[in-house]
Amino acid sequence: MLSDEMRLKLMRLFEANPRASQREVAHELNVSLGKVNYCLQALVKKGWIKASRFRNSRNKVAYRYLLTPRGIEAKAALTVRFLRIKMAEYQSLRSEIEQLRREAAARQREGMRGPA
């Protein structure tokens, strides 16, 4: 199953570098080449990315991956959704860190008083 996070990462990478190879993307995302291929095919099937062939500088056939207008809209929606999730996670972590600081400070004050 293709997660929103993976969709967004792939779309951002290909938007920044349409001529990136699947191998380069796999290395960048630290995932397998097969996973990149699977995810890319899913995005092509959705109509969010268009793959077109070209000859590269070594005269080998390569692909260029371009976001379609639908892909640009989808990327914007994914970005907003992902940002909301990350902001909620951030707020939760901030609260947890603040609680841990209060607990640590209280323990430190107790330790300074010494035994009764």
C-alpha distances in whole Angstrom, upper triangle without the diagonal:
4,6,10,11,10,11,14,15,14,16,19,19,20,22,24,24,24,25,23,22,18,20,22,18,17,20,20,17,17,14,15,16,13,10,12,13,10,9,12,12,10,12,15,14,14,17,17,18,20,21,25,27,30,32,32,35,35,35,32,29,26,24,24,21,22,21,22,24,21,18,21,21,17,18,21,19,16,19,21,18,17,21,21,19,21,24,24,23,26,28,27,28,31,32,31,33,36,36,36,39,41,41,42,45,46,46,48,50,51,51,54,56,56,58,60
4,7,8,7,7,10,11,11,13,15,16,16,18,21,21,20,22,20,19,16,18,19,16,15,18,17,14,15,13,14,14,13,9,10,12,9,6,10,11,8,9,13,13,12,15,14,15,18,19,22,24,27,30,29,32,33,33,30,27,24,22,21,18,19,17,19,20,18,15,18,18,14,14,17,16,13,15,18,15,14,18,19,17,18,22,22,21,24,26,26,26,29,31,30,32,35,35,35,38,40,40,41,44,45,45,47,50,50,51,53,55,56,57,60
4,5,5,6,9,10,11,12,14,16,17,18,20,21,21,23,21,21,18,20,20,16,16,18,17,14,15,13,15,16,15,12,12,14,12,9,12,14,11,11,15,15,14,17,15,16,20,21,24,27,29,32,31,34,35,35,32,30,26,24,23,19,20,18,19,21,18,15,17,17,13,13,15,14,10,13,15,12,11,15,16,13,15,18,18,17,20,23,22,23,26,27,27,28,31,32,32,34,37,37,38,40,42,42,44,46,47,47,50,52,53,54,56
4,5,5,6,9,10,10,12,14,15,16,18,20,20,22,21,21,19,21,20,17,17,19,17,14,17,15,18,18,18,14,14,16,14,11,13,15,12,11,15,15,13,16,13,15,19,20,24,27,29,32,31,34,35,35,32,30,27,23,22,19,18,16,17,18,15,13,14,14,10,10,12,10,7,9,11,9,8,11,13,11,13,16,16,16,18,21,21,22,24,26,26,28,30,31,32,34,36,36,37,40,41,42,43,46,47,47,50,52,53,54,56
4,5,5,6,9,10,11,12,14,15,17,18,19,21,19,20,17,19,18,14,15,17,14,11,14,13,16,17,17,14,13,16,15,11,13,16,14,13,17,18,16,18,15,16,20,21,24,27,29,31,30,32,33,34,32,29,26,23,22,18,19,16,19,20,18,15,15,16,12,11,13,12,8,9,12,10,7,10,12,11,11,14,15,14,16,19,19,20,22,24,24,25,28,29,29,31,34,34,35,37,39,40,41,43,45,45,47,50,51,52,54
4,5,5,6,8,10,11,12,14,15,16,17,19,16,16,14,16,15,11,11,14,12,9,11,10,13,13,14,10,9,12,11,8,10,13,11,11,14,16,14,16,14,14,17,18,21,23,26,28,27,29,30,31,28,26,23,20,19,16,17,15,18,19,17,14,15,16,13,11,14,14,10,12,15,13,11,14,16,14,14,18,19,18,20,23,23,23,26,28,27,28,31,32,32,34,37,37,38,40,42,42,43,46,47,47,50,52,53,55,57
4,6,5,6,9,10,11,12,14,15,15,17,16,16,14,17,16,12,13,16,14,12,14,13,15,15,15,12,10,12,11,7,9,11,9,8,11,13,11,13,10,11,14,16,19,22,24,27,26,29,30,30,28,25,22,18,17,14,14,12,14,15,13,10,12,13,10,8,12,11,8,10,13,12,11,14,16,15,16,19,20,20,21,24,25,25,27,30,30,31,33,35,35,37,39,40,40,43,45,45,46,49,50,50,52,55,56,58,60
4,5,5,6,9,10,10,12,14,14,17,16,17,15,18,17,13,14,16,14,12,15,15,17,17,18,14,13,15,15,11,11,14,13,10,14,16,14,14,11,12,15,17,20,23,25,27,26,29,30,31,29,26,23,20,18,14,14,12,14,15,14,10,11,12,9,6,9,10,6,7,11,10,8,11,14,13,13,16,18,18,19,22,23,23,25,28,28,29,31,33,33,35,37,38,39,41,43,43,44,47,48,49,50,53,54,56,58
4,6,5,6,9,10,11,12,13,15,13,15,13,15,13,10,11,13,10,8,12,12,14,15,16,13,11,14,14,11,11,15,14,12,15,17,16,17,13,13,16,17,20,22,24,26,24,27,28,29,27,25,21,18,17,14,14,13,16,17,16,13,13,15,12,9,12,13,10,10,13,13,11,13,16,15,14,18,20,19,19,23,24,23,25,28,28,28,31,33,33,34,37,38,38,40,42,43,43,46,48,48,49,52,53,55,58
4,5,5,6,8,10,10,11,13,11,12,10,12,11,8,10,12,10,9,12,11,13,13,14,11,8,11,11,8,8,11,11,9,12,14,14,14,11,10,13,13,16,18,20,22,21,24,25,26,23,21,17,15,13,10,11,10,14,16,15,11,12,15,12,10,13,14,12,12,16,16,14,16,19,18,18,21,23,22,23,26,27,27,29,32,32,32,35,37,36,38,41,41,41,44,46,46,47,50,51,51,53,56,57,59,61
4,5,5,6,8,10,10,13,12,13,12,15,14,11,13,15,13,12,16,15,17,16,17,14,11,13,14,10,9,12,12,9,11,14,13,12,9,8,11,12,15,18,20,22,22,24,26,26,24,22,18,15,13,9,9,7,10,12,12,8,9,11,9,7,10,12,10,10,14,15,13,15,18,18,18,21,23,23,24,27,28,28,30,32,33,33,36,38,38,39,42,43,43,45,47,48,48,51,53,53,55,57,58,60,63
4,6,5,6,9,10,13,12,14,14,16,14,11,14,15,12,11,15,16,18,17,19,16,13,16,17,13,12,16,15,12,15,18,16,16,12,11,14,15,18,20,21,23,22,24,26,27,25,23,19,17,14,11,11,9,13,14,14,11,10,13,11,8,10,13,11,10,14,15,13,14,18,18,17,19,22,22,22,25,26,26,28,31,31,31,34,36,36,37,40,41,41,43,45,46,46,49,51,51,52,55,56,59,61
4,5,5,6,8,10,8,11,11,12,10,7,11,12,9,9,13,14,16,15,17,15,12,14,16,13,11,15,16,13,15,18,17,17,13,12,14,14,16,18,19,21,19,21,23,24,22,20,16,14,12,10,10,10,14,16,17,13,13,16,15,11,14,16,14,13,17,18,16,17,21,20,19,22,25,24,24,27,29,28,30,33,33,33,35,37,37,38,41,42,42,44,47,47,47,50,52,52,53,56,57,59,62
4,5,5,5,7,7,9,10,13,11,8,12,14,12,12,15,15,17,15,17,15,12,13,15,12,10,13,14,11,12,16,16,14,11,9,10,10,13,15,15,18,17,19,21,21,20,18,14,11,8,6,7,8,11,14,15,11,11,15,14,11,14,17,15,15,19,20,18,20,23,23,22,25,27,27,27,30,32,31,33,36,36,36,39,41,41,42,45,46,46,48,50,51,51,54,55,55,57,60,61,63,65
4,6,6,9,10,13,14,16,14,12,15,17,14,15,18,19,20,19,20,19,15,16,18,15,13,16,16,13,14,17,16,15,11,10,11,12,14,16,17,19,18,21,23,23,22,20,16,13,10,8,7,6,10,12,13,10,9,13,13,10,12,15,14,13,17,19,17,18,22,22,22,24,27,26,27,30,31,31,32,35,36,36,38,41,41,42,44,46,46,47,50,51,51,53,55,56,57,60,61,63,66
4,6,9,9,12,14,16,13,11,15,16,13,14,18,19,20,19,21,20,16,18,20,17,15,19,19,16,17,21,20,18,15,13,15,15,16,18,18,20,18,19,22,23,22,20,17,15,12,10,10,10,14,15,17,14,12,16,16,13,15,18,16,15,18,20,19,19,23,23,22,24,27,27,26,30,31,31,32,35,36,35,38,40,40,40,43,45,44,46,49,50,50,52,54,54,55,58,60,62,64
4,5,6,9,11,13,10,10,14,14,12,14,17,18,19,17,20,19,15,16,19,17,14,17,19,16,16,20,20,18,16,13,14,13,14,15,15,16,14,16,18,19,18,17,13,11,9,8,9,11,14,17,18,15,15,18,18,15,18,21,19,18,22,23,21,22,26,26,25,27,30,29,29,33,34,33,35,38,38,38,40,43,42,43,46,47,47,49,51,52,52,55,57,56,58,61,62,64,67
4,6,9,11,13,11,11,14,16,14,15,19,19,19,17,19,18,14,15,17,15,12,15,17,14,14,17,18,16,13,10,10,9,10,11,12,14,13,15,17,18,16,14,11,8,5,5,6,9,12,15,16,13,14,17,17,15,18,20,19,19,22,24,22,24,27,27,27,29,32,31,31,35,36,35,37,40,40,40,43,45,45,46,49,50,50,51,54,55,55,57,59,59,61,64,65,67,69
4,6,9,11,10,10,14,15,14,16,18,18,19,16,18,18,14,15,18,17,13,16,18,16,15,19,20,18,16,13,12,10,10,10,9,11,9,12,14,14,13,11,8,6,5,6,9,12,15,18,20,17,17,21,21,19,21,24,22,22,26,27,25,27,30,30,29,32,34,34,34,37,39,38,39,42,43,42,45,47,47,48,51,52,51,53,56,56,56,59,61,61,62,65,66,68,71
4,7,8,6,7,10,11,10,12,15,15,15,13,15,15,12,13,16,15,12,15,17,16,16,19,20,19,17,13,14,11,12,12,12,13,11,13,15,16,14,13,9,8,7,8,11,13,17,20,21,17,18,21,21,18,21,24,21,21,25,26,24,25,29,28,27,30,32,31,32,35,36,35,37,40,40,39,42,44,44,45,48,49,48,50,53,53,53,56,58,57,59,62,63,65,68
4,5,5,6,9,10,11,12,14,14,13,10,13,13,10,10,14,14,11,14,17,15,15,19,20,19,18,14,14,11,12,12,12,13,11,14,14,15,12,11,8,7,8,9,13,15,18,22,22,19,20,23,22,20,23,25,23,23,27,27,25,27,30,30,29,32,34,33,33,37,37,36,38,41,41,41,44,46,45,46,49,50,49,52,54,54,54,57,59,58,60,63,64,66,69
4,5,5,6,9,10,10,12,11,10,7,9,10,6,7,10,10,9,11,14,13,14,17,18,18,17,14,14,12,13,13,15,16,14,17,17,18,15,13,10,9,10,10,13,15,18,22,22,18,20,23,21,19,23,24,21,22,26,26,23,26,29,28,27,30,32,31,32,35,35,35,37,40,39,39,42,44,43,45,48,48,48,50,53,52,53,56,57,57,59,62,62,64,67
4,5,5,6,9,10,10,10,8,6,9,10,8,9,13,13,12,14,17,17,17,20,22,22,20,17,18,15,17,16,17,17,15,17,17,18,15,14,12,12,13,13,17,19,22,25,25,22,23,26,24,22,25,27,24,24,28,28,25,27,31,29,28,31,33,31,32,36,36,35,37,40,39,39,42,44,43,44,47,47,47,49,52,51,52,55,56,56,57,61,61,63,66
4,5,5,6,9,10,10,11,9,12,13,10,12,15,14,13,16,18,18,18,21,23,22,20,17,18,16,17,17,17,17,15,16,17,18,16,16,13,12,13,13,16,18,21,24,25,21,22,25,23,21,24,26,23,23,26,27,24,26,29,28,26,29,32,30,30,34,34,33,35,38,37,37,40,42,41,42,45,46,45,47,50,50,50,53,55,54,55,59,59,61,64
4,5,5,6,8,8,9,8,11,10,7,10,13,11,10,14,15,14,16,19,20,20,17,15,16,15,17,17,18,19,17,19,19,21,18,17,14,13,13,12,14,15,19,22,22,18,19,22,20,17,21,22,19,19,23,23,20,22,25,24,23,26,28,27,27,31,31,30,32,35,35,35,38,40,39,40,43,44,43,45,48,48,48,51,53,52,54,57,58,60,62
4,6,5,6,5,6,5,9,8,6,9,11,11,11,14,16,15,17,20,21,21,19,17,18,17,19,19,20,21,20,21,21,23,20,19,16,15,16,14,17,18,22,25,24,20,22,24,22,19,23,24,21,21,24,24,21,23,26,24,23,27,28,26,27,31,31,30,32,35,34,34,37,39,38,39,43,43,42,45,47,47,47,50,52,51,53,56,56,58,61
4,6,5,7,8,8,12,11,10,13,15,15,15,18,19,19,21,23,24,25,22,20,21,20,22,21,22,22,20,21,21,23,21,20,17,17,17,17,20,21,24,27,27,23,24,26,24,22,25,26,23,22,26,26,22,24,27,26,24,27,29,27,27,31,31,29,32,35,34,33,37,38,37,38,42,42,41,43,46,45,46,49,50,49,51,54,55,57,60
4,6,8,10,11,14,13,11,14,16,15,15,18,19,18,20,23,23,23,21,19,21,19,21,22,22,23,21,22,22,24,22,22,18,17,17,16,18,19,22,25,25,21,21,24,22,19,22,23,20,19,23,23,20,21,24,23,21,24,26,24,24,28,29,27,29,32,31,31,34,36,35,36,39,40,39,41,44,44,44,47,48,48,49,53,53,55,58
4,6,9,10,12,10,9,13,14,12,13,17,17,16,19,21,21,22,19,18,20,19,22,23,24,25,23,25,25,27,24,23,20,19,18,16,18,18,22,24,23,20,20,23,20,17,20,21,18,17,21,20,17,19,22,20,19,22,24,22,22,26,26,25,27,30,29,29,32,34,33,34,37,38,37,40,42,42,42,45,47,46,48,51,52,54,56
4,7,9,12,10,10,13,15,14,15,18,19,19,21,23,24,25,22,21,23,22,24,25,26,27,25,26,26,28,25,24,21,20,21,19,22,22,25,28,27,23,24,26,23,21,24,24,21,21,24,23,20,22,24,22,21,24,26,23,24,28,27,25,28,31,30,29,33,34,33,34,38,38,37,40,42,41,42,45,46,46,48,51,51,53,56
4,7,8,7,7,11,11,11,13,15,16,17,19,21,21,23,21,19,22,20,23,24,25,26,24,26,26,28,25,23,20,19,20,18,21,21,24,27,26,22,24,25,22,20,24,24,20,21,24,23,20,22,25,22,21,25,26,24,25,29,28,27,30,32,31,31,35,36,34,36,40,39,39,42,44,43,44,47,48,48,50,53,53,55,57
4,5,5,7,9,10,11,12,14,16,17,18,20,21,23,21,20,21,20,22,22,24,25,23,26,25,26,23,22,19,18,20,18,21,22,25,28,27,23,25,27,24,22,26,26,23,24,27,26,23,26,28,26,25,29,30,27,29,32,32,30,34,36,34,35,38,39,38,40,43,43,42,45,47,47,47,51,52,51,53,56,56,58,60
4,5,5,6,9,10,10,12,14,15,16,18,20,21,20,18,19,17,19,19,20,21,20,22,21,22,19,18,15,15,17,16,19,20,23,26,25,22,24,26,24,22,26,26,23,24,28,27,24,27,29,27,27,31,32,30,31,35,34,33,36,39,37,38,41,42,41,43,46,46,45,48,51,50,51,54,55,54,56,59,60,61,64
4,5,5,6,9,10,11,12,14,15,16,18,20,19,18,19,17,19,19,22,23,22,25,24,24,21,19,17,16,18,17,20,21,23,26,25,22,24,26,23,22,26,26,23,25,28,26,24,28,30,28,27,31,32,30,32,35,35,34,37,39,38,39,42,43,42,44,47,47,47,50,52,51,52,55,56,55,58,61,61,62,65
4,5,5,6,8,10,11,12,14,15,17,18,17,16,18,17,20,21,23,25,24,27,26,27,23,21,19,17,18,16,19,19,21,24,23,19,22,24,20,19,23,23,20,21,24,23,21,24,26,24,24,28,28,26,28,32,31,31,34,36,35,35,39,40,39,41,44,44,44,47,48,48,49,52,53,53,55,58,58,59,62
4,5,5,6,8,10,10,12,14,15,16,15,13,15,14,17,18,20,21,21,23,23,24,21,19,16,14,15,13,15,16,18,21,20,17,19,21,18,17,21,21,18,20,23,22,20,23,25,24,23,27,28,27,28,32,31,31,34,36,35,36,39,40,39,41,44,44,44,47,49,49,50,53,54,54,56,59,59,61,63
4,6,5,6,9,10,10,12,14,15,15,13,14,12,15,15,18,20,20,23,22,22,19,17,14,12,14,12,15,16,18,21,20,17,20,22,19,19,22,23,20,22,25,24,23,26,28,26,27,30,31,30,32,35,35,34,37,39,39,39,43,44,43,45,48,48,48,51,53,53,53,57,58,57,59,62,63,64,67
4,6,5,6,9,10,11,13,14,14,13,15,14,17,18,21,23,23,26,26,26,22,20,17,15,16,14,17,17,18,21,20,17,20,21,18,18,22,22,19,21,24,23,21,25,27,25,26,29,30,29,31,34,33,33,36,38,37,39,42,43,42,44,47,47,47,50,52,52,53,56,57,57,59,62,62,63,66
4,5,5,6,9,10,11,13,12,11,13,13,17,18,21,24,23,26,27,27,23,21,18,15,16,13,15,14,16,19,17,14,17,18,15,14,18,18,15,17,20,19,18,21,23,22,22,26,27,26,28,31,30,30,33,35,35,36,39,40,40,42,44,45,45,48,49,49,51,53,54,55,57,59,60,62,64
4,5,5,6,9,10,11,10,8,10,9,13,15,18,20,20,23,24,24,21,18,15,12,12,9,11,11,13,16,15,12,15,17,14,14,18,18,16,18,21,20,19,22,25,24,24,27,29,28,30,33,33,33,35,38,37,38,41,42,42,44,47,47,47,50,52,52,53,56,57,57,59,62,63,64,67
4,5,5,6,9,10,10,9,10,9,13,15,18,21,21,25,25,24,21,18,16,13,13,11,13,13,14,17,16,13,17,18,16,16,20,20,18,20,23,22,22,25,27,26,27,30,31,30,32,35,35,36,38,40,40,41,44,45,45,47,50,50,50,53,55,55,56,59,60,60,62,65,65,67,69
4,5,5,6,9,9,9,11,12,16,18,21,24,25,28,29,28,25,22,19,16,16,13,14,13,14,16,14,12,15,16,13,14,18,17,15,18,21,20,19,23,24,23,24,28,28,28,30,33,33,33,36,38,38,39,42,43,43,45,47,48,48,51,53,53,54,57,58,58,60,63,64,65,67
4,5,5,6,5,6,8,10,14,17,20,23,23,27,28,27,24,21,18,15,14,10,11,9,10,13,11,8,12,13,10,11,15,15,13,16,18,18,17,21,22,22,23,26,27,27,29,32,32,32,35,37,37,38,41,42,42,44,47,47,48,50,52,53,54,56,58,58,60,62,63,65,67
4,5,5,6,5,6,7,11,14,17,20,21,25,26,25,22,19,16,13,12,9,10,9,9,13,11,9,13,15,13,14,17,17,16,19,22,21,21,24,26,26,27,30,31,31,33,35,36,36,39,41,41,42,44,46,46,48,50,51,52,54,56,56,57,60,61,62,64,66,67,69,71
4,5,8,8,9,11,14,17,20,24,25,28,29,28,25,21,19,16,16,13,13,12,12,14,12,11,15,16,14,15,19,18,17,20,23,22,22,25,27,26,28,31,31,31,34,36,36,37,40,41,42,43,45,47,47,49,51,52,53,55,57,57,58,61,62,63,65,67,68,70,72
4,6,8,10,12,16,19,22,26,27,30,31,30,28,24,22,18,17,14,13,11,10,12,9,9,12,12,10,12,15,15,14,17,19,19,19,22,24,23,25,28,29,29,31,33,34,35,37,39,39,41,43,44,45,47,49,50,51,53,55,55,57,59,60,61,63,65,66,68,70
4,6,7,10,13,17,20,23,25,28,29,28,26,22,20,16,15,12,11,9,7,9,7,7,11,11,10,12,15,15,15,18,20,20,21,23,25,25,27,29,30,31,33,35,36,37,39,41,41,42,45,46,47,49,51,52,52,55,57,57,58,61,62,63,65,67,68,70,72
4,7,10,13,17,20,23,24,27,28,28,25,22,19,16,14,10,8,6,5,7,6,4,7,9,7,9,12,12,12,14,17,17,18,20,22,22,23,26,27,28,29,32,33,34,36,38,38,39,42,43,44,45,48,49,49,51,53,54,55,58,59,60,61,64,65,67,69
4,7,10,13,16,19,20,23,25,24,22,18,16,12,10,6,5,4,5,9,8,6,9,11,10,11,14,15,14,16,19,20,19,22,24,24,25,28,29,29,31,34,35,35,37,39,40,40,43,45,45,46,49,50,50,52,55,55,56,59,60,60,62,65,66,68,70
4,6,10,13,17,18,21,23,21,19,16,13,10,8,6,5,6,6,10,11,9,12,14,14,14,17,19,18,20,23,23,23,25,28,28,29,31,33,33,34,37,38,39,41,43,43,44,47,48,49,50,53,54,54,56,58,59,59,62,64,64,66,68,69,71,74
4,7,10,13,15,18,19,18,16,12,10,6,6,5,7,9,10,14,14,12,15,18,17,17,20,22,21,22,25,26,25,28,30,30,30,33,35,35,36,39,40,40,42,44,45,45,48,50,50,51,54,55,55,57,59,60,60,63,64,65,66,69,70,72,74
4,7,10,12,16,17,15,14,10,8,5,5,7,8,11,12,16,17,15,17,20,20,20,23,25,24,25,28,29,28,31,33,33,34,36,38,38,39,42,43,43,45,48,48,48,51,53,53,54,57,58,58,60,62,63,63,66,68,67,69,72,73,75,77
4,7,9,13,14,12,10,7,6,4,6,9,11,15,16,19,21,19,21,24,24,23,26,28,27,28,31,32,31,33,36,36,36,39,41,40,41,45,45,45,47,50,50,50,53,55,54,56,59,60,59,62,64,64,65,67,69,69,71,74,74,76,79
4,6,10,11,9,8,6,5,6,7,11,13,16,18,21,23,21,22,26,26,25,28,30,29,30,33,34,33,35,38,38,38,40,43,42,43,46,47,46,48,51,51,51,54,56,56,57,60,61,60,62,65,65,65,68,70,70,71,74,75,77,80
4,7,8,5,5,5,6,8,10,14,16,20,21,25,26,25,26,29,29,28,31,33,32,32,36,37,36,37,41,40,40,43,45,44,45,48,49,48,50,53,53,53,56,58,57,58,61,62,61,64,66,66,66,69,71,71,72,75,76,78,81
4,5,5,6,6,6,9,10,14,16,20,22,25,27,25,26,29,29,27,30,33,31,31,35,36,34,36,39,39,38,41,44,42,43,46,47,46,48,51,51,51,53,56,55,56,59,60,59,61,64,64,64,67,69,68,69,73,73,76,78
4,5,7,9,10,12,13,17,19,23,25,28,30,28,28,32,32,30,33,36,34,34,37,39,37,38,42,41,40,43,46,44,44,48,49,48,49,53,53,52,55,57,56,57,60,61,60,62,65,65,64,67,69,69,70,73,74,76,79
4,5,9,10,13,15,19,21,25,27,31,32,30,31,34,34,32,35,37,36,36,39,40,38,40,43,43,42,44,47,46,46,49,50,49,51,54,54,53,56,58,57,58,61,62,61,63,66,65,65,68,70,69,71,74,74,77,80
4,7,9,12,15,18,21,25,26,30,31,29,30,34,34,32,35,38,36,36,40,41,39,41,44,44,43,46,48,47,47,51,52,51,53,56,55,55,58,60,59,60,63,64,63,65,68,68,68,71,73,72,73,77,77,79,82
4,6,10,13,16,19,23,25,28,30,27,29,32,32,30,33,36,34,34,38,39,37,39,42,42,41,44,46,45,45,49,50,49,51,54,53,53,56,58,57,58,61,62,61,63,66,66,66,69,71,70,71,75,75,77,80
4,7,10,13,16,20,22,25,26,24,26,29,29,28,31,33,31,32,36,36,35,37,40,39,39,42,44,43,44,47,48,47,49,52,52,52,55,57,56,57,60,61,60,63,65,65,65,68,70,69,71,74,75,77,80
4,7,10,13,17,19,22,24,21,23,26,25,24,27,29,28,28,32,33,31,33,36,36,35,38,40,39,40,44,44,43,46,48,48,48,51,53,52,54,57,57,57,59,62,62,62,65,66,66,68,71,71,73,76
4,6,10,13,15,19,20,17,19,22,22,21,24,26,24,25,29,29,28,30,33,33,32,35,38,37,38,41,42,41,43,46,46,46,49,51,50,52,55,55,55,57,60,60,60,63,65,65,66,69,70,72,75
4,6,10,12,16,17,15,16,20,19,18,21,23,22,23,26,27,26,28,31,31,30,33,36,35,36,39,40,40,41,44,44,44,47,49,49,50,53,54,54,56,58,59,59,62,64,63,65,68,69,71,74
4,7,9,13,14,11,13,16,16,14,17,20,18,19,23,23,22,24,27,27,27,30,32,32,33,36,37,37,39,41,41,42,44,46,46,47,50,51,51,53,56,56,57,59,61,61,63,66,67,69,71
4,6,10,11,9,10,13,13,12,15,18,17,18,21,22,21,23,26,27,27,29,31,31,32,35,36,36,38,41,41,42,44,46,46,47,50,51,51,53,56,56,57,59,61,61,63,66,67,69,71
4,7,8,5,6,9,10,9,12,14,14,14,17,19,19,20,23,24,24,26,28,29,30,32,34,34,36,38,39,39,42,44,44,45,48,49,49,51,54,54,55,57,59,60,61,64,65,67,69
4,5,5,6,9,10,10,12,14,15,16,18,20,20,22,24,25,26,28,30,31,32,34,36,36,38,40,41,42,44,46,47,48,50,51,52,54,56,57,58,60,62,62,64,66,68,70,72
4,5,5,6,9,10,11,13,14,15,17,19,20,21,23,25,26,27,29,30,31,33,35,36,37,39,41,42,43,45,46,47,50,51,52,53,56,57,58,60,61,62,64,66,68,70,72
4,5,5,6,9,10,11,12,14,16,17,18,20,21,23,24,26,27,29,30,32,33,34,36,38,39,40,42,44,45,46,48,50,50,52,54,55,56,58,60,61,62,65,66,68,70
4,5,5,6,9,10,10,12,14,15,16,18,20,21,22,24,26,26,28,30,31,32,34,36,37,38,40,42,42,44,46,47,48,50,52,53,54,56,58,58,60,62,64,66,68
4,5,5,6,9,10,10,13,14,15,16,19,20,21,22,25,26,26,28,30,31,32,35,36,37,38,40,41,42,45,46,47,48,51,52,52,55,56,57,59,61,63,65,67
4,5,5,6,9,10,11,13,14,15,17,19,20,21,23,25,26,27,29,30,32,34,35,36,38,40,41,42,44,45,46,48,50,51,52,54,56,57,58,61,62,64,66
4,5,5,6,8,10,11,12,14,15,16,18,20,21,22,24,26,27,28,30,32,33,34,36,38,39,40,42,44,44,46,48,49,50,52,54,55,57,59,60,62,64
4,5,5,6,9,10,10,12,14,15,16,18,20,21,22,24,25,26,28,30,31,32,34,36,37,38,40,42,42,44,46,47,48,50,52,53,54,57,58,60,62
4,5,5,6,9,10,11,13,14,15,16,19,20,21,23,24,26,27,29,30,31,33,35,36,37,39,41,41,43,45,46,47,49,51,52,53,56,57,59,61
4,5,5,6,9,10,11,13,14,15,17,19,20,21,23,24,26,28,29,30,32,34,35,36,38,40,41,42,44,45,46,48,50,51,53,55,57,58,60
4,5,5,6,8,10,11,12,14,15,16,18,20,21,22,24,26,27,28,30,32,33,34,36,37,38,40,42,43,44,46,48,49,51,53,54,56,58
4,5,5,6,9,10,10,12,14,15,16,18,20,21,22,24,25,26,28,30,31,32,34,36,37,38,40,41,42,44,46,47,48,51,53,55,56
4,6,5,6,9,10,10,12,14,15,16,18,20,21,23,24,26,27,29,30,31,33,35,36,37,39,41,42,43,45,46,48,50,52,54,55
4,5,5,6,9,10,11,13,14,16,17,19,20,22,23,24,26,28,29,30,32,34,35,36,38,39,41,43,44,45,47,49,51,52,54
4,5,5,6,9,10,11,12,14,15,16,18,20,21,22,24,26,27,28,30,32,33,34,36,37,38,41,42,43,45,47,48,50,52
4,5,5,6,9,10,10,12,14,15,16,18,20,21,22,24,25,27,29,30,31,32,34,36,37,39,40,41,43,45,47,49,51
4,6,5,6,9,10,11,12,14,15,17,18,20,21,23,24,26,27,29,30,32,33,35,36,38,39,41,42,44,46,48,49
4,6,5,6,9,10,11,12,14,16,17,18,20,21,23,24,26,27,29,30,32,33,35,36,38,39,41,43,44,46,48
4,5,5,6,9,10,10,12,14,15,16,18,20,21,22,24,26,26,28,30,31,32,34,36,37,39,41,42,44,46
4,5,5,6,9,10,10,12,14,15,16,18,20,21,23,24,25,27,29,30,31,33,35,36,37,39,41,43,45
4,5,5,6,9,10,11,12,14,15,17,18,20,21,23,24,26,27,29,30,32,33,35,36,38,40,42,43
4,6,5,6,9,10,11,12,14,15,16,18,20,21,22,24,26,27,28,30,32,33,35,37,38,40,42
4,5,5,6,9,10,10,12,14,15,16,18,20,21,22,24,26,27,28,30,31,33,35,37,39,40
4,5,5,6,9,10,11,12,14,15,17,19,20,21,23,25,26,27,29,30,32,34,36,38,39
4,5,5,6,9,10,11,12,14,16,17,18,20,21,23,24,26,27,29,31,32,34,36,37
4,5,5,6,8,10,10,12,14,15,16,18,20,21,22,24,26,27,28,31,32,34,36
4,5,5,6,9,10,11,12,14,15,16,18,20,21,23,24,26,27,29,31,33,35
4,5,5,6,9,10,11,12,14,15,17,19,20,21,23,24,26,28,30,31,33
4,5,5,6,9,10,11,12,14,15,17,18,20,21,23,24,26,28,29,31
4,5,5,6,9,10,10,12,14,15,16,18,20,21,22,25,26,28,30
4,5,5,6,9,10,11,12,14,15,17,18,20,21,23,25,27,29
4,5,5,6,9,10,11,12,14,15,17,18,20,22,24,25,27
4,5,5,6,9,10,11,12,14,15,16,18,20,22,24,25
4,5,5,6,8,10,10,12,14,15,16,19,21,23,25
4,5,5,6,9,10,11,12,14,15,17,19,21,23
4,5,5,6,9,10,11,12,14,16,17,19,20
4,5,5,6,9,10,10,12,15,16,18,20
4,5,5,6,9,10,11,13,15,17,19
4,5,5,6,9,10,11,13,15,16
4,5,5,6,9,10,11,13,15
4,5,5,6,9,10,13,15
4,5,5,7,9,12,13
4,6,5,7,9,10
4,5,6,8,11
4,5,9,11
4,7,8
4,6
4
